[in-house]
Amino acid sequence: MFSGKSEELIRRVTRYHLARVPTQTFKPELDTRYADKKVVSHSNLSTEAEPVNDSAQLLSAVEDRTIVVGIDEGQFFDIGLVEVATMLANAGKQVIVAGLDLDYLGRPFEPIPSLMLRAEYVTKSLAVCHRCGGPGLFTQRVVESDELVVLGAIDAYEARCRRCYDPNEATQTKLQLVQDD
């Protein structure tokens, strides 16, 4: 989270769109944080996107004329996304997927790791640790929940570096701000 994954997806898809290359962008239907039919970055960049339930629905929604397929929040799709992305690439389409490779417990967050193994190119973006400013490789959940997926942004997660990340931390420790009066 907060590494610019969606922003980079939006940037890449928009470049093709501006060049009049047929593009389609998809997002998981469950992601309604900012907009129902758009991918929206934390910095408020956006692009139109079709919400889909799963990888099979995504595949059936891709139009023949489409050259570039953008997929946001790939970690929220089923493992079938690996085969769908492979089929689309084999059909000559450029597939751009943004997603988390690790869950909040630091475990591989499928299907992203499997997609990374099959991709020609992988760009791994790191956030900035919310605690110390180091490279934020991990996603620290700062709200209590036993669910694997808790949709949220700054109020539910923080980016953390290896040193500051604690998979056992259930809630955010509030930092005290000292103000000079």
Summary of the structure (lengths in Angstrom):
residues: 181
radius of gyration: 17.3
end to end distance: 35.1
largest distance: 64.8
contacts: 502
relative contact order: 0.16
helix: 23%
strand: 20%
